[in-house]
Amino acid sequence: CLKDGDATGRKEYENSFYINATSKYRPQIVDKDLKILSPDELYNGCLARVSINFYPYNHKDSGNCGISCELLNLQKLKDGEKTLSIDIETYGSIDLTKSGVYKYTQNDFEILLIAYAYDDEDIKIIDLKNNEKIPPQLKKDILDENIIKTAFNANFERVCLSKYFNTYLSPKMFRCTQVHSLYLGLPHGLDNVAKSLRLKEQKLEEGKSLIRFFMKKENIDLLTSNSESIKKDEAIKKYQEFKKYCIN
C-alpha cells in the first residue's frame, strides 16, 4: 500500500511516498474542534489528521499476500491552496454580443447551469433551472477572496456570479484561461484551443446551436412547463445535451 509518488508523474507527489487507504464505510470527518463536517469540506490540498489501520492479508487460493491499509476517520486541521474551475450557462433577454456582459445581467437574466471542479478532481454540474442547490462549501469558496477561480473568459463568470449572489466579486479572485491562451498564441475560442492542443476532451460541435436554442425565452420556459408536448420533449432532450456541453 506504500507507493512511490514520483511514479505517478504528478507534481504534487514529487519526492514523496503515498499510501492508498480504503474503507467499506464512509469515514467520519470532523474539524479541529471535533465538529462534524460535510464531505464537501475535505479536498485535495487541505491539511488533515488521518486515522488509519494496517493489517496483513494472505489469500490461500490466489497466493496473494501483503499489507493493506484501512481508512478510519479524518480531522481537517486547516484549508490549503486550491483552485476552483467554473463554467456557467445562462439565459438573458438581451443579446450578449451587442450589449456586453454588464448590461446583459441587468434585465431578464438567470444562470441555468454551473459546472465546476476543484484542482484535478472530477467535474460536477448544478442544474439551477431545475432547482438544484449550490452546495454550501462551493458557495463559500466562490465568495472567498483567497480561493482562486479560473474560467475561459473569466469576466463573464465573475459578473454573472456577482449578479446571482448579489455581491461584488473582485477580479483579483479570478484567472482567465482565455487570456493565458492568447498570450501563448493559441486561438481565441475554447473549441479551437482544445483542437490546437489536441486535448482528449473536445467541445461539442453542436454547442453553438444549443446556445442559440436556449437564448429564446419560449424554449427556456418549456423546461419547466406543466403541459406535455413534443416541443417540451425536444427542449428537455436538447437541455441534456446542453449539460454535456457545459461539462466539456
Disulfide bonds with the S-S distance in Angstrom:
none
